């Protein structure tokens, strides 16, 4: 009996981590990169955020908006982009829902993290349009790694690094298309991070999500499906992570750019 309870708790914990862990981890990573860039760039980051918001903010807000109808929420007001941000807010999506409906209440969780989905989809679209050969090579490499039982995180990061190098090399064959793709992806990666309001809304819906997840976990555990479900979710998460890491890499590139600019300024002042 004790083993059965422990196995269920472990199964439920795996479900929570495998359904929310990747999104939370990637959202936090991108957010930390955005904050690090702002801190390293100082007052100059404001101009960068203003300019990139023209592309990044509509993608961010569309992520919120696209999730609303899926969970029975009605969009009451929406602004995809404002040229003058107030308190760093360039856009917003306001929505209403029936608070007695558990599905709609749980929807706040996914509406809050919606920009991760829209940002991911848009980055994939730009890679497919502007860097088709590099994107195809990355897909082949990542699929091979995922299907391999011996695959390691280092090999996955190596594939991502090869993709980034390939993107820079693509400028030699078609610099206009490559420049367009680079600008758009960089803009999206800087604005796909979740705001505090997004996180607050998501956390508010977390208890409802956990209850509904428990309702799913109990019968599947009794039916002996826990191992197969966890294995399927792990494979899905690995595939998802292999793509999410691309956004994280571009977000980290902003930090690298800020570090290089800061270094150049320091060298100029030294002389």
C-alpha positions as CSV (number, residue, x, y, z in Angstrom):
1,X,0.0,0.0,0.0
2,X,2.8,2.4,0.9
3,X,4.6,1.6,-2.4
4,X,1.4,2.3,-4.3
5,X,1.0,5.7,-2.7
6,X,4.6,6.5,-3.3
7,X,4.4,5.4,-6.9
8,X,1.3,7.6,-7.5
9,X,3.0,10.6,-5.9
10,X,6.0,10.1,-8.1
11,X,3.8,9.7,-11.1
12,X,1.8,12.8,-10.3
13,X,5.1,14.8,-9.8
14,X,6.3,13.6,-13.2
15,X,3.1,14.8,-14.8
16,X,3.4,18.2,-13.3
17,X,7.1,18.6,-14.3
18,X,6.5,17.2,-17.8
19,X,3.5,19.3,-18.6
20,X,4.7,22.6,-17.1
21,X,8.4,22.2,-16.3
22,X,9.7,22.8,-19.8
23,X,7.5,25.9,-20.3
24,X,8.4,27.3,-16.9
25,X,12.1,26.6,-17.4
26,X,12.2,28.1,-20.9
27,X,10.1,31.1,-19.9
28,X,12.3,31.8,-16.9
29,X,15.5,31.4,-19.0
30,X,14.3,33.9,-21.6
31,X,13.2,36.3,-18.9
32,X,16.6,36.1,-17.2
33,X,18.3,36.8,-20.5
34,X,16.0,39.8,-21.0
35,X,16.7,41.2,-17.6
36,X,20.4,40.6,-18.0
37,X,20.4,42.5,-21.3
38,X,18.6,45.4,-19.7
39,X,20.9,45.6,-16.8
40,X,24.1,45.4,-18.9
41,X,22.8,47.9,-21.5
42,X,21.6,50.4,-18.9
43,X,19.5,53.3,-20.3
44,X,20.3,52.2,-23.8
45,X,18.2,49.1,-23.5
46,X,15.0,51.3,-23.5
47,X,15.6,52.2,-27.2
48,X,16.3,48.6,-28.1
49,X,13.1,47.4,-26.4
50,X,11.1,50.3,-28.1
51,X,12.3,49.4,-31.6
52,X,12.1,45.6,-31.3
53,X,8.6,45.9,-29.7
54,X,7.2,46.7,-33.1
55,X,7.7,43.1,-34.1
56,X,8.0,41.3,-30.7
57,X,5.0,42.8,-28.9
58,X,2.3,41.8,-31.4
59,X,3.6,38.2,-31.4
60,X,3.6,38.3,-27.6
61,X,0.0,39.6,-27.4
62,X,-1.3,37.3,-30.1
63,X,-0.1,34.4,-28.0
64,X,-2.4,35.5,-25.2
65,X,-5.3,36.2,-27.6
66,X,-5.0,32.8,-29.4
67,X,-5.5,30.9,-26.2
68,X,-8.6,32.8,-25.0
69,X,-11.2,31.1,-27.3
70,X,-9.7,27.7,-26.6
71,X,-10.7,28.0,-22.9
72,X,-14.0,29.9,-23.4
73,X,-12.6,33.4,-22.6
74,X,-14.0,36.4,-24.3
75,X,-11.6,39.1,-25.4
76,X,-13.0,42.4,-24.2
77,X,-10.1,44.7,-25.2
78,X,-6.8,44.3,-27.0
79,X,-3.9,46.4,-28.1
80,X,-1.2,44.6,-30.1
81,X,1.3,47.4,-29.9
82,X,1.7,50.9,-28.5
83,X,4.5,53.2,-29.6
84,X,4.8,54.6,-26.1
85,X,5.1,52.0,-23.4
86,X,3.8,52.8,-19.9
87,X,5.8,51.0,-17.3
88,X,7.2,48.8,-20.0
89,X,3.8,47.6,-21.2
90,X,3.7,47.9,-25.0
91,X,0.4,45.9,-25.5
92,X,-2.2,44.0,-23.6
93,X,-5.1,41.6,-23.9
94,X,-8.0,41.9,-21.5
95,X,-10.5,39.0,-21.3
96,X,-13.5,37.8,-19.3
97,X,-14.7,34.3,-18.4
98,X,-17.2,32.3,-16.3
99,X,-15.4,31.8,-13.0
100,X,-17.6,28.9,-12.2
101,X,-16.3,27.0,-15.2
102,X,-13.1,25.0,-14.1
103,X,-12.0,24.7,-17.7
104,X,-12.1,28.5,-18.2
105,X,-10.4,29.1,-14.9
106,X,-7.6,26.7,-15.8
107,X,-7.3,28.5,-19.1
108,X,-5.7,31.5,-17.3
109,X,-2.6,29.3,-16.9
110,X,-2.2,28.7,-20.6
111,X,-3.3,32.2,-21.6
112,X,-0.6,33.5,-19.4
113,X,2.1,31.4,-21.1
114,X,0.6,31.9,-24.5
115,X,3.5,34.1,-25.7
116,X,5.8,31.1,-25.4
117,X,3.8,29.2,-28.0
118,X,3.3,32.2,-30.4
119,X,7.0,33.1,-30.1
120,X,8.1,29.5,-30.7
121,X,5.8,29.2,-33.7
122,X,6.9,32.5,-35.3
123,X,10.6,31.7,-34.8
124,X,10.1,28.3,-36.5
125,X,8.3,30.0,-39.3
126,X,11.1,32.5,-39.8
127,X,13.7,29.8,-39.7
128,X,11.8,27.8,-42.3
129,X,11.4,30.8,-44.6
130,X,14.7,32.6,-44.2
131,X,17.1,29.7,-43.3
132,X,15.5,26.6,-45.0
133,X,18.7,24.6,-45.4
134,X,20.0,25.3,-41.9
135,X,16.6,24.5,-40.4
136,X,16.2,21.3,-42.3
137,X,19.7,20.2,-41.2
138,X,18.8,21.0,-37.6
139,X,15.6,19.0,-37.8
140,X,17.5,16.0,-39.1
141,X,20.2,16.3,-36.4
142,X,17.7,16.8,-33.5
143,X,15.5,13.9,-34.7
144,X,18.5,11.6,-34.7
145,X,19.5,12.7,-31.2
146,X,16.0,12.3,-29.8
147,X,15.6,8.8,-31.3
148,X,19.0,7.8,-29.9
149,X,19.0,6.2,-26.4
150,X,22.6,7.5,-25.9
151,X,21.8,11.1,-26.7
152,X,23.1,13.7,-24.3
153,X,22.3,17.3,-23.5
154,X,25.8,18.3,-24.8
155,X,24.9,16.8,-28.2
156,X,21.7,18.7,-28.3
157,X,23.5,22.0,-27.5
158,X,26.0,21.1,-30.2
159,X,23.2,20.8,-32.8
160,X,21.8,24.2,-31.7
161,X,25.3,25.8,-31.9
162,X,25.7,24.3,-35.5
163,X,22.3,25.9,-36.4
164,X,23.4,29.3,-35.2
165,X,26.7,29.0,-37.0
166,X,24.8,28.0,-40.1
167,X,22.5,31.0,-39.8
168,X,25.5,33.3,-39.9
169,X,27.0,31.5,-42.8
170,X,23.7,31.9,-44.7
171,X,24.5,35.6,-45.1
172,X,27.1,34.7,-47.8
173,X,24.4,33.2,-50.1
174,X,21.4,35.5,-49.5
175,X,22.2,38.3,-47.1
176,X,18.9,40.2,-47.5
177,X,16.8,37.2,-46.5
178,X,19.2,36.3,-43.8
179,X,19.3,39.8,-42.4
180,X,15.5,39.9,-42.3
181,X,15.3,36.6,-40.6
182,X,17.9,37.5,-38.0
183,X,16.2,40.9,-37.2
184,X,12.8,39.3,-36.7
185,X,14.0,36.4,-34.6
186,X,16.1,38.6,-32.4
187,X,13.1,40.9,-31.9
188,X,10.8,38.1,-31.0
189,X,13.3,36.4,-28.6
190,X,13.5,39.6,-26.6
191,X,9.8,40.0,-26.2
192,X,8.6,36.4,-25.8
193,X,9.5,36.5,-22.1
194,X,6.6,36.5,-19.7
195,X,5.7,39.7,-17.7
196,X,5.0,39.7,-14.0
197,X,1.2,40.0,-14.9
198,X,1.5,36.9,-17.1
199,X,3.1,34.9,-14.3
200,X,0.6,36.2,-11.7
201,X,-2.4,35.1,-13.9
202,X,-0.8,31.7,-14.5
203,X,-0.1,31.0,-10.8
204,X,-3.6,32.0,-9.9
205,X,-4.9,29.1,-12.2
206,X,-2.3,26.6,-10.9
207,X,-4.5,25.0,-8.2
208,X,-7.3,24.3,-10.6
209,X,-4.8,22.8,-13.1
210,X,-3.4,20.5,-10.4
211,X,-6.8,19.3,-9.4
212,X,-7.7,18.5,-13.0
213,X,-4.4,16.8,-13.5
214,X,-5.0,14.7,-10.4
215,X,-8.4,13.7,-11.8
216,X,-6.6,12.5,-14.9
217,X,-3.8,10.8,-12.9
218,X,-5.9,8.6,-10.6
219,X,-7.7,6.5,-13.3
220,X,-4.6,6.3,-15.5
221,X,-2.5,5.1,-12.6
222,X,-5.2,2.5,-11.6
223,X,-5.3,1.3,-15.2
224,X,-1.5,0.8,-15.2
225,X,-0.8,3.4,-17.8
226,X,1.5,5.6,-15.8
227,X,4.8,4.4,-17.2
228,X,3.7,4.7,-20.9
229,X,2.3,8.2,-20.3
230,X,5.4,9.4,-18.6
231,X,7.6,7.9,-21.3
232,X,5.5,9.6,-24.0
233,X,5.6,13.0,-22.2
234,X,9.4,12.7,-21.8
235,X,9.8,12.1,-25.5
236,X,7.5,15.0,-26.3
237,X,9.3,17.3,-23.9
238,X,12.7,16.5,-25.4
239,X,11.4,17.4,-28.9
240,X,9.9,20.6,-27.5
241,X,13.0,21.5,-25.6
242,X,15.1,21.0,-28.7
243,X,13.2,23.8,-30.4
244,X,12.7,26.0,-27.3
245,X,16.5,26.1,-26.9
246,X,16.7,28.0,-30.2
247,X,14.7,30.9,-28.6
248,X,16.9,30.7,-25.5
249,X,20.0,30.8,-27.7
250,X,18.8,34.0,-29.4
251,X,17.8,35.6,-26.1
252,X,21.3,34.8,-24.8
253,X,22.7,36.4,-27.9
254,X,21.3,39.7,-26.8
255,X,23.2,39.3,-23.5
256,X,26.4,38.6,-25.5
257,X,25.8,41.7,-27.7
258,X,25.4,43.8,-24.5
259,X,28.6,42.4,-23.0
260,X,30.6,43.1,-26.2
261,X,29.2,46.7,-26.4
262,X,30.0,47.2,-22.7
263,X,33.6,45.9,-23.3
264,X,34.1,48.2,-26.3
265,X,32.9,51.2,-24.4
266,X,35.2,50.3,-21.5
267,X,38.2,50.0,-23.9
268,X,37.4,53.3,-25.5
269,X,37.2,55.1,-22.2
270,X,40.5,53.4,-21.1
271,X,42.3,55.0,-24.0
